[in-house]
Amino acid sequence: MSIQVSTRIDADTKQQFDRICAGIGISPSNALSIFIRSVINNNGIPFNLVAPPMTTVKMSKEAMFGCMRGQFKMADDFDAPLEDFKEYME
């Protein structure tokens, strides 16, 4: 049995996502299914979540000392985490 999952994103983000999925040759639905399965297989998000460098973002005192206490780091290459999904896309 399958169920429908929905989320809201802005139109530009959706258009970019659809274009990239088409370029890869998979549907947006399949891309999200791959992501969900990967979260399950990895028991967490299947790539590093990182925040922008402190020099480019002004953070409030509350943000700096929040629950993650600065443990996020911005990846140098935005596309690098996508390498983890190549085996699913072949």
HTML snippet that shows the backbone in 3Dmol.js (N, CA, C, O; Angstrom):
<script src="https://3Dmol.org/build/3Dmol-min.js"></script>
<div id="view" style="width:600px;height:400px;position:relative"></div>
<script>
const pdb = `
ATOM      1  N   MET A   1       0.839  -1.169   0.000  1.00  0.00           N
ATOM      2  CA  MET A   1       0.000   0.000   0.000  1.00  0.00           C
ATOM      3  C   MET A   1       0.890   1.240   0.000  1.00  0.00           C
ATOM      4  O   MET A   1       1.896   1.281   0.709  1.00  0.00           O
ATOM      5  N   SER A   2       0.537   2.222  -0.768  1.00  0.00           N
ATOM      6  CA  SER A   2       1.302   3.468  -0.778  1.00  0.00           C
ATOM      7  C   SER A   2       0.396   4.612  -0.343  1.00  0.00           C
ATOM      8  O   SER A   2      -0.824   4.556  -0.497  1.00  0.00           O
ATOM      9  N   ILE A   3       1.023   5.654   0.203  1.00  0.00           N
ATOM     10  CA  ILE A   3       0.285   6.836   0.601  1.00  0.00           C
ATOM     11  C   ILE A   3       0.924   8.051  -0.055  1.00  0.00           C
ATOM     12  O   ILE A   3       2.087   8.013  -0.456  1.00  0.00           O
ATOM     13  N   GLN A   4       0.170   9.108  -0.159  1.00  0.00           N
ATOM     14  CA  GLN A   4       0.668  10.330  -0.760  1.00  0.00           C
ATOM     15  C   GLN A   4       1.300  11.208   0.309  1.00  0.00           C
ATOM     16  O   GLN A   4       0.754  11.370   1.401  1.00  0.00           O
ATOM     17  N   VAL A   5       2.465  11.775  -0.022  1.00  0.00           N
ATOM     18  CA  VAL A   5       3.157  12.712   0.852  1.00  0.00           C
ATOM     19  C   VAL A   5       3.215  14.041   0.109  1.00  0.00           C
ATOM     20  O   VAL A   5       3.503  14.070  -1.087  1.00  0.00           O
ATOM     21  N   SER A   6       2.946  15.130   0.801  1.00  0.00           N
ATOM     22  CA  SER A   6       2.998  16.427   0.119  1.00  0.00           C
ATOM     23  C   SER A   6       3.780  17.429   0.945  1.00  0.00           C
ATOM     24  O   SER A   6       3.886  17.311   2.165  1.00  0.00           O
ATOM     25  N   THR A   7       4.319  18.409   0.258  1.00  0.00           N
ATOM     26  CA  THR A   7       5.049  19.497   0.903  1.00  0.00           C
ATOM     27  C   THR A   7       4.864  20.750   0.068  1.00  0.00           C
ATOM     28  O   THR A   7       4.438  20.667  -1.084  1.00  0.00           O
ATOM     29  N   ARG A   8       5.171  21.890   0.621  1.00  0.00           N
ATOM     30  CA  ARG A   8       5.060  23.146  -0.112  1.00  0.00           C
ATOM     31  C   ARG A   8       6.458  23.715  -0.346  1.00  0.00           C
ATOM     32  O   ARG A   8       7.270  23.809   0.573  1.00  0.00           O
ATOM     33  N   ILE A   9       6.716  24.091  -1.596  1.00  0.00           N
ATOM     34  CA  ILE A   9       7.952  24.767  -1.960  1.00  0.00           C
ATOM     35  C   ILE A   9       7.583  25.883  -2.939  1.00  0.00           C
ATOM     36  O   ILE A   9       6.508  25.862  -3.540  1.00  0.00           O
ATOM     37  N   ASP A  10       8.474  26.845  -3.091  1.00  0.00           N
ATOM     38  CA  ASP A  10       8.154  27.938  -4.007  1.00  0.00           C
ATOM     39  C   ASP A  10       8.255  27.456  -5.454  1.00  0.00           C
ATOM     40  O   ASP A  10       8.910  26.455  -5.746  1.00  0.00           O
ATOM     41  N   ALA A  11       7.601  28.180  -6.344  1.00  0.00           N
ATOM     42  CA  ALA A  11       7.490  27.780  -7.752  1.00  0.00           C
ATOM     43  C   ALA A  11       8.849  27.670  -8.433  1.00  0.00           C
ATOM     44  O   ALA A  11       9.064  26.758  -9.230  1.00  0.00           O
ATOM     45  N   ASP A  12       9.768  28.584  -8.132  1.00  0.00           N
ATOM     46  CA  ASP A  12      11.093  28.542  -8.761  1.00  0.00           C
ATOM     47  C   ASP A  12      11.860  27.291  -8.346  1.00  0.00           C
ATOM     48  O   ASP A  12      12.504  26.648  -9.175  1.00  0.00           O
ATOM     49  N   THR A  13      11.789  26.948  -7.059  1.00  0.00           N
ATOM     50  CA  THR A  13      12.458  25.740  -6.569  1.00  0.00           C
ATOM     51  C   THR A  13      11.877  24.499  -7.249  1.00  0.00           C
ATOM     52  O   THR A  13      12.622  23.614  -7.669  1.00  0.00           O
ATOM     53  N   LYS A  14      10.563  24.435  -7.355  1.00  0.00           N
ATOM     54  CA  LYS A  14       9.903  23.292  -8.010  1.00  0.00           C
ATOM     55  C   LYS A  14      10.334  23.184  -9.466  1.00  0.00           C
ATOM     56  O   LYS A  14      10.612  22.088  -9.951  1.00  0.00           O
ATOM     57  N   GLN A  15      10.392  24.314 -10.164  1.00  0.00           N
ATOM     58  CA  GLN A  15      10.792  24.305 -11.571  1.00  0.00           C
ATOM     59  C   GLN A  15      12.236  23.802 -11.720  1.00  0.00           C
ATOM     60  O   GLN A  15      12.530  23.002 -12.608  1.00  0.00           O
ATOM     61  N   GLN A  16      13.119  24.269 -10.859  1.00  0.00           N
ATOM     62  CA  GLN A  16      14.514  23.822 -10.911  1.00  0.00           C
ATOM     63  C   GLN A  16      14.613  22.325 -10.606  1.00  0.00           C
ATOM     64  O   GLN A  16      15.354  21.598 -11.267  1.00  0.00           O
ATOM     65  N   PHE A  17      13.862  21.874  -9.602  1.00  0.00           N
ATOM     66  CA  PHE A  17      13.869  20.461  -9.229  1.00  0.00           C
ATOM     67  C   PHE A  17      13.367  19.588 -10.381  1.00  0.00           C
ATOM     68  O   PHE A  17      13.971  18.564 -10.701  1.00  0.00           O
ATOM     69  N   ASP A  18      12.268  19.998 -10.997  1.00  0.00           N
ATOM     70  CA  ASP A  18      11.721  19.249 -12.136  1.00  0.00           C
ATOM     71  C   ASP A  18      12.720  19.182 -13.282  1.00  0.00           C
ATOM     72  O   ASP A  18      12.883  18.133 -13.904  1.00  0.00           O
ATOM     73  N   ARG A  19      13.401  20.312 -13.568  1.00  0.00           N
ATOM     74  CA  ARG A  19      14.374  20.360 -14.658  1.00  0.00           C
ATOM     75  C   ARG A  19      15.548  19.416 -14.389  1.00  0.00           C
ATOM     76  O   ARG A  19      15.989  18.694 -15.283  1.00  0.00           O
ATOM     77  N   ILE A  20      16.045  19.428 -13.167  1.00  0.00           N
ATOM     78  CA  ILE A  20      17.167  18.556 -12.817  1.00  0.00           C
ATOM     79  C   ILE A  20      16.748  17.092 -12.877  1.00  0.00           C
ATOM     80  O   ILE A  20      17.489  16.260 -13.401  1.00  0.00           O
ATOM     81  N   CYS A  21      15.586  16.770 -12.354  1.00  0.00           N
ATOM     82  CA  CYS A  21      15.095  15.385 -12.407  1.00  0.00           C
ATOM     83  C   CYS A  21      14.953  14.918 -13.853  1.00  0.00           C
ATOM     84  O   CYS A  21      15.318  13.789 -14.183  1.00  0.00           O
ATOM     85  N   ALA A  22      14.421  15.788 -14.717  1.00  0.00           N
ATOM     86  CA  ALA A  22      14.275  15.437 -16.135  1.00  0.00           C
ATOM     87  C   ALA A  22      15.647  15.186 -16.760  1.00  0.00           C
ATOM     88  O   ALA A  22      15.812  14.260 -17.555  1.00  0.00           O
ATOM     89  N   GLY A  23      16.623  16.006 -16.402  1.00  0.00           N
ATOM     90  CA  GLY A  23      17.973  15.831 -16.927  1.00  0.00           C
ATOM     91  C   GLY A  23      18.605  14.519 -16.484  1.00  0.00           C
ATOM     92  O   GLY A  23      19.377  13.908 -17.224  1.00  0.00           O
ATOM     93  N   ILE A  24      18.274  14.096 -15.279  1.00  0.00           N
ATOM     94  CA  ILE A  24      18.785  12.829 -14.751  1.00  0.00           C
ATOM     95  C   ILE A  24      18.019  11.650 -15.353  1.00  0.00           C
ATOM     96  O   ILE A  24      18.542  10.540 -15.451  1.00  0.00           O
ATOM     97  N   GLY A  25      16.782  11.906 -15.752  1.00  0.00           N
ATOM     98  CA  GLY A  25      15.961  10.853 -16.330  1.00  0.00           C
ATOM     99  C   GLY A  25      15.055  10.163 -15.338  1.00  0.00           C
ATOM    100  O   GLY A  25      14.635   9.027 -15.556  1.00  0.00           O
ATOM    101  N   ILE A  26      14.749  10.856 -14.233  1.00  0.00           N
ATOM    102  CA  ILE A  26      13.815  10.291 -13.259  1.00  0.00           C
ATOM    103  C   ILE A  26      12.721  11.312 -12.974  1.00  0.00           C
ATOM    104  O   ILE A  26      12.899  12.507 -13.210  1.00  0.00           O
ATOM    105  N   SER A  27      11.610  10.842 -12.475  1.00  0.00           N
ATOM    106  CA  SER A  27      10.524  11.750 -12.120  1.00  0.00           C
ATOM    107  C   SER A  27      10.813  12.383 -10.758  1.00  0.00           C
ATOM    108  O   SER A  27      11.547  11.812  -9.951  1.00  0.00           O
ATOM    109  N   PRO A  28      10.242  13.550 -10.503  1.00  0.00           N
ATOM    110  CA  PRO A  28      10.387  14.140  -9.172  1.00  0.00           C
ATOM    111  C   PRO A  28       9.893  13.202  -8.073  1.00  0.00           C
ATOM    112  O   PRO A  28      10.482  13.145  -6.994  1.00  0.00           O
ATOM    113  N   SER A  29       8.827  12.476  -8.339  1.00  0.00           N
ATOM    114  CA  SER A  29       8.314  11.521  -7.361  1.00  0.00           C
ATOM    115  C   SER A  29       9.349  10.436  -7.057  1.00  0.00           C
ATOM    116  O   SER A  29       9.556  10.079  -5.897  1.00  0.00           O
ATOM    117  N   ASN A  30      10.000   9.913  -8.107  1.00  0.00           N
ATOM    118  CA  ASN A  30      11.037   8.897  -7.895  1.00  0.00           C
ATOM    119  C   ASN A  30      12.233   9.470  -7.149  1.00  0.00           C
ATOM    120  O   ASN A  30      12.827   8.791  -6.311  1.00  0.00           O
ATOM    121  N   ALA A  31      12.591  10.719  -7.447  1.00  0.00           N
ATOM    122  CA  ALA A  31      13.707  11.357  -6.746  1.00  0.00           C
ATOM    123  C   ALA A  31      13.416  11.457  -5.249  1.00  0.00           C
ATOM    124  O   ALA A  31      14.283  11.167  -4.424  1.00  0.00           O
ATOM    125  N   LEU A  32      12.206  11.863  -4.904  1.00  0.00           N
ATOM    126  CA  LEU A  32      11.841  11.961  -3.486  1.00  0.00           C
ATOM    127  C   LEU A  32      11.773  10.583  -2.836  1.00  0.00           C
ATOM    128  O   LEU A  32      12.137  10.430  -1.670  1.00  0.00           O
ATOM    129  N   SER A  33      11.312   9.585  -3.574  1.00  0.00           N
ATOM    130  CA  SER A  33      11.285   8.215  -3.040  1.00  0.00           C
ATOM    131  C   SER A  33      12.705   7.714  -2.769  1.00  0.00           C
ATOM    132  O   SER A  33      12.955   7.048  -1.765  1.00  0.00           O
ATOM    133  N   ILE A  34      13.627   8.040  -3.671  1.00  0.00           N
ATOM    134  CA  ILE A  34      15.036   7.657  -3.481  1.00  0.00           C
ATOM    135  C   ILE A  34      15.581   8.331  -2.226  1.00  0.00           C
ATOM    136  O   ILE A  34      16.257   7.694  -1.418  1.00  0.00           O
ATOM    137  N   PHE A  35      15.288   9.612  -2.065  1.00  0.00           N
ATOM    138  CA  PHE A  35      15.748  10.335  -0.880  1.00  0.00           C
ATOM    139  C   PHE A  35      15.181   9.706   0.392  1.00  0.00           C
ATOM    140  O   PHE A  35      15.920   9.481   1.350  1.00  0.00           O
ATOM    141  N   ILE A  36      13.894   9.423   0.410  1.00  0.00           N
ATOM    142  CA  ILE A  36      13.263   8.838   1.591  1.00  0.00           C
ATOM    143  C   ILE A  36      13.876   7.472   1.918  1.00  0.00           C
ATOM    144  O   ILE A  36      14.169   7.184   3.078  1.00  0.00           O
ATOM    145  N   ARG A  37      14.068   6.633   0.896  1.00  0.00           N
ATOM    146  CA  ARG A  37      14.668   5.315   1.113  1.00  0.00           C
ATOM    147  C   ARG A  37      16.100   5.459   1.640  1.00  0.00           C
ATOM    148  O   ARG A  37      16.530   4.686   2.496  1.00  0.00           O
ATOM    149  N   SER A  38      16.831   6.449   1.128  1.00  0.00           N
ATOM    150  CA  SER A  38      18.195   6.676   1.584  1.00  0.00           C
ATOM    151  C   SER A  38      18.234   7.141   3.038  1.00  0.00           C
ATOM    152  O   SER A  38      19.125   6.745   3.789  1.00  0.00           O
ATOM    153  N   VAL A  39      17.276   7.978   3.441  1.00  0.00           N
ATOM    154  CA  VAL A  39      17.181   8.390   4.845  1.00  0.00           C
ATOM    155  C   VAL A  39      16.969   7.167   5.730  1.00  0.00           C
ATOM    156  O   VAL A  39      17.580   7.051   6.792  1.00  0.00           O
ATOM    157  N   ILE A  40      16.113   6.266   5.299  1.00  0.00           N
ATOM    158  CA  ILE A  40      15.849   5.044   6.063  1.00  0.00           C
ATOM    159  C   ILE A  40      17.106   4.178   6.119  1.00  0.00           C
ATOM    160  O   ILE A  40      17.490   3.714   7.192  1.00  0.00           O
ATOM    161  N   ASN A  41      17.750   3.958   4.967  1.00  0.00           N
ATOM    162  CA  ASN A  41      18.943   3.114   4.918  1.00  0.00           C
ATOM    163  C   ASN A  41      20.098   3.667   5.739  1.00  0.00           C
ATOM    164  O   ASN A  41      20.879   2.904   6.309  1.00  0.00           O
ATOM    165  N   ASN A  42      20.212   5.003   5.803  1.00  0.00           N
ATOM    166  CA  ASN A  42      21.290   5.651   6.544  1.00  0.00           C
ATOM    167  C   ASN A  42      20.904   5.997   7.975  1.00  0.00           C
ATOM    168  O   ASN A  42      21.731   6.482   8.747  1.00  0.00           O
ATOM    169  N   ASN A  43      19.653   5.748   8.325  1.00  0.00           N
ATOM    170  CA  ASN A  43      19.132   6.109   9.640  1.00  0.00           C
ATOM    171  C   ASN A  43      19.376   7.595   9.925  1.00  0.00           C
ATOM    172  O   ASN A  43      19.703   7.984  11.046  1.00  0.00           O
ATOM    173  N   GLY A  44      19.210   8.410   8.884  1.00  0.00           N
ATOM    174  CA  GLY A  44      19.409   9.851   9.004  1.00  0.00           C
ATOM    175  C   GLY A  44      19.520  10.456   7.616  1.00  0.00           C
ATOM    176  O   GLY A  44      19.402   9.753   6.613  1.00  0.00           O
ATOM    177  N   ILE A  45      19.745  11.746   7.561  1.00  0.00           N
ATOM    178  CA  ILE A  45      19.907  12.431   6.283  1.00  0.00           C
ATOM    179  C   ILE A  45      21.178  11.897   5.619  1.00  0.00           C
ATOM    180  O   ILE A  45      22.223  11.831   6.267  1.00  0.00           O
ATOM    181  N   PRO A  46      21.110  11.515   4.339  1.00  0.00           N
ATOM    182  CA  PRO A  46      22.232  10.823   3.687  1.00  0.00           C
ATOM    183  C   PRO A  46      23.347  11.738   3.188  1.00  0.00           C
ATOM    184  O   PRO A  46      24.138  11.328   2.338  1.00  0.00           O
ATOM    185  N   PHE A  47      23.425  12.948   3.689  1.00  0.00           N
ATOM    186  CA  PHE A  47      24.516  13.852   3.345  1.00  0.00           C
ATOM    187  C   PHE A  47      24.710  14.810   4.503  1.00  0.00           C
ATOM    188  O   PHE A  47      23.839  14.949   5.362  1.00  0.00           O
ATOM    189  N   ASN A  48      25.860  15.469   4.520  1.00  0.00           N
ATOM    190  CA  ASN A  48      26.151  16.397   5.607  1.00  0.00           C
ATOM    191  C   ASN A  48      25.329  17.661   5.465  1.00  0.00           C
ATOM    192  O   ASN A  48      25.294  18.279   4.401  1.00  0.00           O
ATOM    193  N   LEU A  49      24.673  18.038   6.539  1.00  0.00           N
ATOM    194  CA  LEU A  49      23.953  19.310   6.581  1.00  0.00           C
ATOM    195  C   LEU A  49      24.908  20.329   7.192  1.00  0.00           C
ATOM    196  O   LEU A  49      25.439  20.127   8.284  1.00  0.00           O
ATOM    197  N   VAL A  50      25.114  21.406   6.480  1.00  0.00           N
ATOM    198  CA  VAL A  50      26.080  22.389   6.948  1.00  0.00           C
ATOM    199  C   VAL A  50      25.513  23.795   6.824  1.00  0.00           C
ATOM    200  O   VAL A  50      24.681  24.062   5.958  1.00  0.00           O
ATOM    201  N   ALA A  51      25.962  24.681   7.683  1.00  0.00           N
ATOM    202  CA  ALA A  51      25.546  26.079   7.644  1.00  0.00           C
ATOM    203  C   ALA A  51      26.587  26.897   6.893  1.00  0.00           C
ATOM    204  O   ALA A  51      27.742  26.483   6.796  1.00  0.00           O
ATOM    205  N   PRO A  52      26.197  28.051   6.362  1.00  0.00           N
ATOM    206  CA  PRO A  52      27.170  28.911   5.681  1.00  0.00           C
ATOM    207  C   PRO A  52      28.271  29.339   6.644  1.00  0.00           C
ATOM    208  O   PRO A  52      28.061  29.353   7.857  1.00  0.00           O
ATOM    209  N   PRO A  53      29.437  29.688   6.121  1.00  0.00           N
ATOM    210  CA  PRO A  53      30.514  30.175   7.001  1.00  0.00           C
ATOM    211  C   PRO A  53      30.044  31.387   7.795  1.00  0.00           C
ATOM    212  O   PRO A  53      29.245  32.183   7.301  1.00  0.00           O
ATOM    213  N   MET A  54      30.521  31.526   8.984  1.00  0.00           N
ATOM    214  CA  MET A  54      30.103  32.620   9.864  1.00  0.00           C
ATOM    215  C   MET A  54      30.404  33.989   9.264  1.00  0.00           C
ATOM    216  O   MET A  54      29.737  34.964   9.611  1.00  0.00           O
ATOM    217  N   THR A  55      31.377  34.090   8.384  1.00  0.00           N
ATOM    218  CA  THR A  55      31.741  35.382   7.818  1.00  0.00           C
ATOM    219  C   THR A  55      30.692  35.895   6.840  1.00  0.00           C
ATOM    220  O   THR A  55      30.647  37.096   6.573  1.00  0.00           O
ATOM    221  N   THR A  56      29.842  35.014   6.293  1.00  0.00           N
ATOM    222  CA  THR A  56      28.862  35.445   5.302  1.00  0.00           C
ATOM    223  C   THR A  56      27.455  35.564   5.868  1.00  0.00           C
ATOM    224  O   THR A  56      26.566  36.096   5.202  1.00  0.00           O
ATOM    225  N   VAL A  57      27.240  35.085   7.071  1.00  0.00           N
ATOM    226  CA  VAL A  57      25.906  35.124   7.656  1.00  0.00           C
ATOM    227  C   VAL A  57      25.989  35.768   9.029  1.00  0.00           C
ATOM    228  O   VAL A  57      26.784  35.354   9.873  1.00  0.00           O
ATOM    229  N   LYS A  58      25.163  36.782   9.248  1.00  0.00           N
ATOM    230  CA  LYS A  58      25.092  37.382  10.576  1.00  0.00           C
ATOM    231  C   LYS A  58      24.083  36.584  11.383  1.00  0.00           C
ATOM    232  O   LYS A  58      22.898  36.542  11.051  1.00  0.00           O
ATOM    233  N   MET A  59      24.557  35.959  12.434  1.00  0.00           N
ATOM    234  CA  MET A  59      23.680  35.120  13.244  1.00  0.00           C
ATOM    235  C   MET A  59      23.393  35.823  14.565  1.00  0.00           C
ATOM    236  O   MET A  59      24.259  36.482  15.141  1.00  0.00           O
ATOM    237  N   SER A  60      22.178  35.670  15.022  1.00  0.00           N
ATOM    238  CA  SER A  60      21.821  36.224  16.325  1.00  0.00           C
ATOM    239  C   SER A  60      22.441  35.362  17.414  1.00  0.00           C
ATOM    240  O   SER A  60      22.850  34.228  17.168  1.00  0.00           O
ATOM    241  N   LYS A  61      22.503  35.904  18.598  1.00  0.00           N
ATOM    242  CA  LYS A  61      23.053  35.158  19.729  1.00  0.00           C
ATOM    243  C   LYS A  61      22.259  33.864  19.942  1.00  0.00           C
ATOM    244  O   LYS A  61      22.835  32.826  20.270  1.00  0.00           O
ATOM    245  N   GLU A  62      20.942  33.930  19.756  1.00  0.00           N
ATOM    246  CA  GLU A  62      20.097  32.749  19.935  1.00  0.00           C
ATOM    247  C   GLU A  62      20.442  31.675  18.904  1.00  0.00           C
ATOM    248  O   GLU A  62      20.475  30.487  19.228  1.00  0.00           O
ATOM    249  N   ALA A  63      20.702  32.095  17.656  1.00  0.00           N
ATOM    250  CA  ALA A  63      21.022  31.126  16.608  1.00  0.00           C
ATOM    251  C   ALA A  63      22.372  30.470  16.876  1.00  0.00           C
ATOM    252  O   ALA A  63      22.530  29.266  16.677  1.00  0.00           O
ATOM    253  N   MET A  64      23.343  31.260  17.325  1.00  0.00           N
ATOM    254  CA  MET A  64      24.676  30.713  17.571  1.00  0.00           C
ATOM    255  C   MET A  64      24.656  29.699  18.707  1.00  0.00           C
ATOM    256  O   MET A  64      25.415  28.730  18.682  1.00  0.00           O
ATOM    257  N   PHE A  65      23.812  29.905  19.688  1.00  0.00           N
ATOM    258  CA  PHE A  65      23.805  29.027  20.842  1.00  0.00           C
ATOM    259  C   PHE A  65      22.534  28.184  20.894  1.00  0.00           C
ATOM    260  O   PHE A  65      22.034  27.857  21.970  1.00  0.00           O
ATOM    261  N   GLY A  66      22.021  27.837  19.712  1.00  0.00           N
ATOM    262  CA  GLY A  66      20.828  27.017  19.609  1.00  0.00           C
ATOM    263  C   GLY A  66      21.140  25.551  19.877  1.00  0.00           C
ATOM    264  O   GLY A  66      22.211  25.222  20.387  1.00  0.00           O
ATOM    265  N   CYS A  67      20.227  24.692  19.541  1.00  0.00           N
ATOM    266  CA  CYS A  67      20.340  23.281  19.874  1.00  0.00           C
ATOM    267  C   CYS A  67      21.528  22.608  19.184  1.00  0.00           C
ATOM    268  O   CYS A  67      22.059  21.635  19.719  1.00  0.00           O
ATOM    269  N   MET A  68      21.964  23.089  18.016  1.00  0.00           N
ATOM    270  CA  MET A  68      23.081  22.450  17.319  1.00  0.00           C
ATOM    271  C   MET A  68      24.413  23.144  17.605  1.00  0.00           C
ATOM    272  O   MET A  68      25.456  22.620  17.212  1.00  0.00           O
ATOM    273  N   ARG A  69      24.423  24.273  18.258  1.00  0.00           N
ATOM    274  CA  ARG A  69      25.615  24.972  18.700  1.00  0.00           C
ATOM    275  C   ARG A  69      26.712  25.045  17.635  1.00  0.00           C
ATOM    276  O   ARG A  69      27.873  24.743  17.912  1.00  0.00           O
ATOM    277  N   GLY A  70      26.338  25.445  16.422  1.00  0.00           N
ATOM    278  CA  GLY A  70      27.325  25.660  15.368  1.00  0.00           C
ATOM    279  C   GLY A  70      27.915  24.398  14.773  1.00  0.00           C
ATOM    280  O   GLY A  70      29.008  24.446  14.208  1.00  0.00           O
ATOM    281  N   GLN A  71      27.232  23.271  14.879  1.00  0.00           N
ATOM    282  CA  GLN A  71      27.768  22.010  14.375  1.00  0.00           C
ATOM    283  C   GLN A  71      27.573  21.834  12.877  1.00  0.00           C
ATOM    284  O   GLN A  71      28.083  20.870  12.306  1.00  0.00           O
ATOM    285  N   PHE A  72      26.854  22.734  12.228  1.00  0.00           N
ATOM    286  CA  PHE A  72      26.638  22.650  10.790  1.00  0.00           C
ATOM    287  C   PHE A  72      27.753  23.387  10.061  1.00  0.00           C
ATOM    288  O   PHE A  72      28.251  24.406  10.541  1.00  0.00           O
ATOM    289  N   LYS A  73      28.142  22.871   8.903  1.00  0.00           N
ATOM    290  CA  LYS A  73      29.146  23.531   8.063  1.00  0.00           C
ATOM    291  C   LYS A  73      28.674  23.486   6.617  1.00  0.00           C
ATOM    292  O   LYS A  73      28.087  22.492   6.189  1.00  0.00           O
ATOM    293  N   MET A  74      28.924  24.547   5.864  1.00  0.00           N
ATOM    294  CA  MET A  74      28.515  24.634   4.466  1.00  0.00           C
ATOM    295  C   MET A  74      29.497  23.840   3.604  1.00  0.00           C
ATOM    296  O   MET A  74      30.712  24.006   3.712  1.00  0.00           O
ATOM    297  N   ALA A  75      28.957  22.990   2.759  1.00  0.00           N
ATOM    298  CA  ALA A  75      29.791  22.245   1.830  1.00  0.00           C
ATOM    299  C   ALA A  75      30.335  23.196   0.769  1.00  0.00           C
ATOM    300  O   ALA A  75      29.636  24.118   0.346  1.00  0.00           O
ATOM    301  N   ASP A  76      31.575  22.979   0.338  1.00  0.00           N
ATOM    302  CA  ASP A  76      32.163  23.807  -0.706  1.00  0.00           C
ATOM    303  C   ASP A  76      31.474  23.578  -2.039  1.00  0.00           C
ATOM    304  O   ASP A  76      31.313  24.510  -2.827  1.00  0.00           O
ATOM    305  N   ASP A  77      31.065  22.333  -2.296  1.00  0.00           N
ATOM    306  CA  ASP A  77      30.454  21.977  -3.572  1.00  0.00           C
ATOM    307  C   ASP A  77      29.037  21.502  -3.312  1.00  0.00           C
ATOM    308  O   ASP A  77      28.832  20.429  -2.744  1.00  0.00           O
ATOM    309  N   PHE A  78      28.051  22.300  -3.727  1.00  0.00           N
ATOM    310  CA  PHE A  78      26.655  21.965  -3.468  1.00  0.00           C
ATOM    311  C   PHE A  78      26.266  20.620  -4.073  1.00  0.00           C
ATOM    312  O   PHE A  78      25.460  19.897  -3.489  1.00  0.00           O
ATOM    313  N   ASP A  79      26.825  20.270  -5.236  1.00  0.00           N
ATOM    314  CA  ASP A  79      26.452  19.041  -5.922  1.00  0.00           C
ATOM    315  C   ASP A  79      27.142  17.795  -5.368  1.00  0.00           C
ATOM    316  O   ASP A  79      26.746  16.679  -5.704  1.00  0.00           O
ATOM    317  N   ALA A  80      28.157  17.959  -4.534  1.00  0.00           N
ATOM    318  CA  ALA A  80      28.894  16.810  -4.028  1.00  0.00           C
ATOM    319  C   ALA A  80      28.000  15.772  -3.342  1.00  0.00           C
ATOM    320  O   ALA A  80      28.190  14.580  -3.585  1.00  0.00           O
ATOM    321  N   PRO A  81      27.032  16.163  -2.495  1.00  0.00           N
ATOM    322  CA  PRO A  81      26.185  15.145  -1.863  1.00  0.00           C
ATOM    323  C   PRO A  81      25.373  14.331  -2.867  1.00  0.00           C
ATOM    324  O   PRO A  81      24.967  13.209  -2.565  1.00  0.00           O
ATOM    325  N   LEU A  82      25.131  14.877  -4.049  1.00  0.00           N
ATOM    326  CA  LEU A  82      24.356  14.147  -5.052  1.00  0.00           C
ATOM    327  C   LEU A  82      25.096  12.912  -5.554  1.00  0.00           C
ATOM    328  O   LEU A  82      24.479  11.985  -6.078  1.00  0.00           O
ATOM    329  N   GLU A  83      26.417  12.899  -5.396  1.00  0.00           N
ATOM    330  CA  GLU A  83      27.203  11.733  -5.795  1.00  0.00           C
ATOM    331  C   GLU A  83      26.717  10.482  -5.067  1.00  0.00           C
ATOM    332  O   GLU A  83      26.787   9.380  -5.611  1.00  0.00           O
ATOM    333  N   ASP A  84      26.227  10.649  -3.842  1.00  0.00           N
ATOM    334  CA  ASP A  84      25.740   9.523  -3.048  1.00  0.00           C
ATOM    335  C   ASP A  84      24.540   8.839  -3.690  1.00  0.00           C
ATOM    336  O   ASP A  84      24.264   7.677  -3.392  1.00  0.00           O
ATOM    337  N   PHE A  85      23.821   9.536  -4.566  1.00  0.00           N
ATOM    338  CA  PHE A  85      22.610   8.999  -5.155  1.00  0.00           C
ATOM    339  C   PHE A  85      22.842   8.375  -6.535  1.00  0.00           C
ATOM    340  O   PHE A  85      21.906   7.825  -7.116  1.00  0.00           O
ATOM    341  N   LYS A  86      24.056   8.446  -7.069  1.00  0.00           N
ATOM    342  CA  LYS A  86      24.309   7.960  -8.420  1.00  0.00           C
ATOM    343  C   LYS A  86      23.919   6.477  -8.568  1.00  0.00           C
ATOM    344  O   LYS A  86      23.373   6.080  -9.597  1.00  0.00           O
ATOM    345  N   GLU A  87      24.199   5.672  -7.550  1.00  0.00           N
ATOM    346  CA  GLU A  87      23.881   4.237  -7.663  1.00  0.00           C
ATOM    347  C   GLU A  87      22.380   4.004  -7.802  1.00  0.00           C
ATOM    348  O   GLU A  87      21.970   3.017  -8.413  1.00  0.00           O
ATOM    349  N   TYR A  88      21.559   4.884  -7.254  1.00  0.00           N
ATOM    350  CA  TYR A  88      20.104   4.751  -7.365  1.00  0.00           C
ATOM    351  C   TYR A  88      19.598   5.192  -8.730  1.00  0.00           C
ATOM    352  O   TYR A  88      18.531   4.773  -9.178  1.00  0.00           O
ATOM    353  N   MET A  89      20.389   6.053  -9.389  1.00  0.00           N
ATOM    354  CA  MET A  89      19.926   6.644 -10.636  1.00  0.00           C
ATOM    355  C   MET A  89      20.306   5.818 -11.864  1.00  0.00           C
ATOM    356  O   MET A  89      19.846   6.108 -12.969  1.00  0.00           O
ATOM    357  N   GLU A  90      21.122   4.817 -11.686  1.00  0.00           N
ATOM    358  CA  GLU A  90      21.548   4.011 -12.840  1.00  0.00           C
ATOM    359  C   GLU A  90      20.587   2.903 -13.142  1.00  0.00           C
ATOM    360  O   GLU A  90      20.803   2.138 -14.082  1.00  0.00           O
TER     361      GLU A  90
END
`;
const viewer = $3Dmol.createViewer("view");
viewer.addModel(pdb, "pdb");
viewer.setStyle({}, {cartoon: {color: "spectrum"}});
viewer.zoomTo();
viewer.render();
</script>
